[in-house]
Amino acid sequence: MGFLPFFLSYHHKIIIKMNLEQLELKPTDGEQYLAVANGNYFYIGPLLYEIAVRAKSLRSPVEIVEDLKRDLAVDINIDQVQSALDSIGKQINPAGDADGKTHARQRSSYIHFKVKLLGDDLLDRLTNSLSILFNIPVAIVLTTISVLATAGYYLFMSQPVVSLSGAELFSAYLVLFGIFFIHELGHAAATKHFGMKPHEISFGFYLIFPVFFADVSEAWSLNKRKRIAINLGGVYFQAIVSAILVGCVAANPGSSILATLLYTNIFVIVYSLMPFLRYDGYWIYSDFFNLPNLMGRSIMYPYSLWKFRHESPREKINWPLLVYSVSSYLFFIVMFYFIGRYVAKSIEYVSGEVGANTLDWGQFFSEMPYSFYFRAMIIIFMTSFLTYRLFRFGRKKFIENF
């Protein structure tokens, strides 16, 4: 009766020890430390770092408590140390396997049906030559050319009326997939430029929509400036594509398909830089202001400030977090308003057309232009994306606080 709990406890500690022996701890330019174990990357705070360092040297929880009290004057007990070690063990081995082996946490767990397109070796060779584009003089020249070319197109060139046939729309989609691949290649090339190895570029489905993504996890160990440069790498490559597309449109001014590609590429650049969605702009904002877990923390931050406003001493306001939180709520409100308004007007338009022309629904939709379905897919994507994000990050936070 007494032996079984003892054995289970001992076995659990052996697993943690085995995991911690494989754990690497690296300082960053912020207040956190980067922990790495077999491709699994996560940040830990200063106290957890001190506990992990002592545990790696095979110190027992009792010895760790004594060390922390003596060396850092930290008042901590054995249960708190054991809880901290458990939290590290879960980060290293989230599946909780009994063999104690570490497993790489899924970096894109919301992406399904993943297919690897470029593996480590091929991607490493390809980015060797592309990384030169991130030399500062080269990047300044190419970015300036892209901005001037794009601005010149909208200011001085006539834009054609976009009207695509089915074949043209299909071709545009294929080219756009290529542009999205180039976006991920930009992240990988930036990672290579800063001396880290990009691991792969893959294809999968986010919700029901096809996406590309690059595994550049090693960038976590770089400083803030370099991480931001890597996050900008995708839109930087897309900016280069925009300059090329402007040249193509100038040579073929009446081409609807080229104009569509240019418009969509610019839209994707702006969309990627929005900090309210977990794309490039989100990570740039998070890194710039040293705000890990930005979306999760921002959901309840205004409420927590209001709830504890009478406490003394009052918590110092984190202005970047507060600005992000309020702006994020405004963004979602505006987006849902315009999406709802567009859907209502579309339903009104479709109903009116069917009634006025005495067409049945099948006849009407067979005569609709392809651009209608293109816009409908964007609306479906935005609605599902926003709803999913609010549900995933907001539901638990609101339940915990109310």
N, C-alpha and C positions, 0 to 999 in steps of 0.2 A: 504493500500500500504506500509506504514511504519511498520505496525505491523508484517507482515509475515516475512520479513528479520530478525526482532528483535527476533521473536519466533524461527526461524530456528537456529540463532546464539546461543540463550540461550539453546535450546535443545542440540546442538552440545557440548556446554561446560558442560552440565549435564552429557552427555555420557562419556566425557573425565574424569570428576571427578569420576564417578562411576568406570571406568576402573582403574584409578590411586589408588583408595582406595584398590584395590585388588593386587596392584603391590608391590612386595618385591624387595628390593635393597640390594645387597651383594657386599662387596669389593672382589677383586681378588688380586693375587700377581703381577699383571701388572698395567698399567695405566688406565685400564678400570674397569667398574662395571658390575656385572651380574644382569640383571632384570628378574624377574620371575613372571608370572601370569597364574595360572591354567594350569601348564604344558608347558607353552610357555616360552622359554628361549632365551634371546638375550643380547648382550653386548651394553653398552652405554659409552660415554666418560665422562670426569670429569665435563664439563660444563652442559651437558644434565642431569647428575646426580644431580647437584645442583638445576637445574630447577625442576626436578621431585620431589626431597625432599620437596621443598617449595610448589609445587602444591598439594602434598599429604596432607599437613597441611592446605589445602583449601585457600591458598593465591591466589589472583587474578593475572592476568598477569601484571597489573600496580604495584601491591605490590612486585611481583617477580623482576621486573626491578629495583625497588627502593632498594630491599634487596641486589641484586647482585652488584649494584653500590656502596652501602654503605659497605657491608661485604667483597667483593672480588675485588672492583675497576674494575668491568667488564663493558665496554661500550656496552650496548645492548638495543634494543628498543622493544616495545610491539609486533610488527609484528614478530620479530625474536623469541620471547618467545612463541607466539601462534603457529608459524610454528614448533618449537621444540616439543610442546605439541601434535600437530597433528601427528608428526612423531612417537612419543611414542604410541599414540592411534592406529595408523595403525599397529604397531608391535604387540600390544596386541590384536587388533581386525582386522585382515587383511581382513576379509570378509566385514567389514563396516556395520554390522548389526545394525538396528535402535534400537534394544533392549539394546544395550550397553554391552552385555555380552561378556566375553572374550572367545576366542577359541584357542585351541592349534594349533600352526602352524605345518603343515605337515613336520616332520623331514626328511622324505624320499619322497619328492613330485615327484621324478623321478621314483619311484617304484609303479607299478600298480597291481591291483587284489590281494591286500594283504590279507593273511590268518594268523590269530594268531595261533601259535603252542604251546607256553607256556605263560600262563598269569602271572600276578604279584605274586600271592600266591605260585603257584607251582614253579616258577622260583626262588623265594626267598628261599624256602626250599631247592631246589636243590643246589643253590650256597652257602648256609650256609656251607656245607661240603667241597665244592670245593675251597672256598676262602682260605683255609689253604695252598694251593699250591703257594700262592703269598707271604707267609712268606719268607723273604730274604734268609735264609739258604737253605730252600727247593727249591726255585727258582734257586739259584746258582747251586745246585747239579743236578737238573733235566736238566737245560740248558746245563751244561757241558757234561752230559751223552749223550744228544741228538746230540750235535755238534761232539763229538768224535765218536759216533756210525755212524753218517751220513758220516763223513770224512773217517772213516775206511772202509765203504762200497765202496766208490768210489775209494779209494786208493789200497785196498787189496783184494777185492772180484771181481769175474768175473760177469759182467752184462749180463743177458740173452738177446737174440734177442727178441724184442717185436713183437708178432704176435697174435692178439686176434680174436677169433671167434665172431660172433654176440652175442651169449649168454654171453660170457666173457666180451665183451664191455659194454653190458647192466648192468651186475653185477658191473663192475667197476664204472659206472655212479652212481649207487645206493649207493655204498660205499663212493664215492666222495661227494655226497650230505650229508652223515653222517659226513664227515670230515668238510665240510663247516658249518654244524650246530655246531660242536664242536668249531670251530673258534669263532662263535658268543657267544657261552657259555663261552669262555675265557674272552671276554669283560665283560660279565655280572658278572662272578665270581670276576674279578678284581674290578669292581664297588662295589660289596658287601664287598670285603676285606677292602675297604677304607671307609666303613660305610654308603654308599649310597645304595638306593634300585633300582635294575634293574627292569624295568617295563614289558617287554615282549620280546619274540623272535618270529619273524614272517617270513612268506615266501611270496614272490611276484615275479614280473617280472620287470627286468630292461631292457628297450627297448623290445626285444623279448626273453631275457634270464632269466632263473629262478635264484633267489638269496635268501639268508637268510640275515636278519638284526636284530640287537638287539637295543632296545630303552634304552639307558643309559644316557638320557638327564641330570639327576641329577649330572653327573660327571662334568658338566660345572662349578659348584660352587667350585670345588676342586682346589688346587694349581697346578702349571705347572707340577711339578714332578709326581704327582699322575695321572694327565690327560694323561701324556705320558705313564705311566705304564699301564693304562687302554687301551690305543691304542695298546700297545704291547701285551696285554692279548691274543688276537686271535692267533697271530703267535707263541706265547709261548705255547699255547695248541697244535697247529699244530706241533711244534718242538717235543713235547712229543709223538705225534702220529707218527712222523718220526722215533723216536727211536724204537717204537713198531713195525713199519713196517720193519725196518732193521732186527730186531730179527726174524720176520716171513720169510723174504727173505732168511736169513741165514739158517733157518730150511728147506726152500723149494727153493733151489737155481735156479731151472729151471722154476719157476712160472712166466709166462709173466704178469699175472694179478697183482701179488704183486709188481713186478718191475714197472709196469705202475702206480700203486697207489702211490708208493714211489716217482717216478719222478714227477708226477703231484702235489703231496703234496708239494714238495720242490719248484716247479715252482710257485705255488700259494703263498707260503711264500715270495719268491723274488718279485713277482708281487704286493703283498699287501704292501710291504715296499717301492715301488717306490713312490717318492714324487710328481710325475708329474700327477698322477691320484688321484681322490678324495677317496683314500683308507687310510689305517692306516698310511703309510709313509707320506702322505700329511698332516694329522692332527698332526703327531709328529713334522714335520718341522715347521708347523704353530705355535704350542705351544712353541717349544723350542726357537724360535726367536721372539716370541710375534708378529706374523704377521697375524692378522685376515683378512678374505676375501683374502687369499693369491692368489688364482688363478685369481680372478678379478683384483687385483691390479698389478699383474705381467705382464699382457698382454700388457699394454701400458707404463710400467715403463721405459724401455730403450728410447722409443720415447720422453717421457716427460722430461727425463734428457737432451736429445739432444736439444729439443725445447727451454728449458729455461736455456741453458748453459751460456747465456750472461747476465742473470739477476743478479743483485747485491742487497743484498747478495745471493750468490748461495745456493741452497738447499743442505744440507749435504747428501751424497750418503748413501743409505741404502744398504750396501753390501750383507747381506743375501737375500734381495729381488731381487737385481740385479743378483746375482749368480743364484738364482732360475729361474728368468725370462729368462736369456740367456740359461741356461741348459734345460729349458722346451722347448724353440724353437728348440734347437738342437735335443732333444729327439723326438719331433713330426716329424721333417724333416727326421731323421734316420728311424723312425718307418714306415712312409709312403714310404720311398725309398725301404726298405726291403720287405714290404708288396707288393708293386707294382712289385718288381723284382720276388718275389715268385709266384705271380699270373701270370705274363707273362711267366715264365718258365713252370708253370703247364699247361697253355693253349697250349704252344708249345709242351709239352710232350704228352698231350692228343690228340692233332691234329695229331702228328706224329704216335702215336700208332694206331689210327683209320685208317689212310691212309695206314700204313704198313701191317696191318692185315686184311684189307678190311672188317672191322666190322662196323655195324651201331652204332650210339651213344648209343642206348638202350643196345645193347649187351656189349659194352665196359664198361659202368658204372655198369652193373650187375656183371662184373668180377673184378671191382676195390676192393682192400683191404679196410677193414673198417677203417684202420688208415688214409687213404686218406680223408675220410669224417670227421674224428675227427679233422685233421689239418685244413680242410676247415671251420669247425665251429669256430675254434679259430681265423682264419683270418677274418671271417665275424664279429665276436664279436669285435675284435680289431679295425677293420675299422669303424664299426658303432659307437663304443665307442669314438674313437678319433674324428671322424667327428662331432658327437653330442656335445662333450665337446667344441671343437673349435667354433662351431656355437653358442652354448648357451652362452659362456662366452666371445667370441671374437667379434661377430657381433655388439652388441650394443656399445662396447668400441671403435671399429674402426669408427663406424658411428658418435659417439659423438666427436671424435678427428679430424676427417677429413671432 
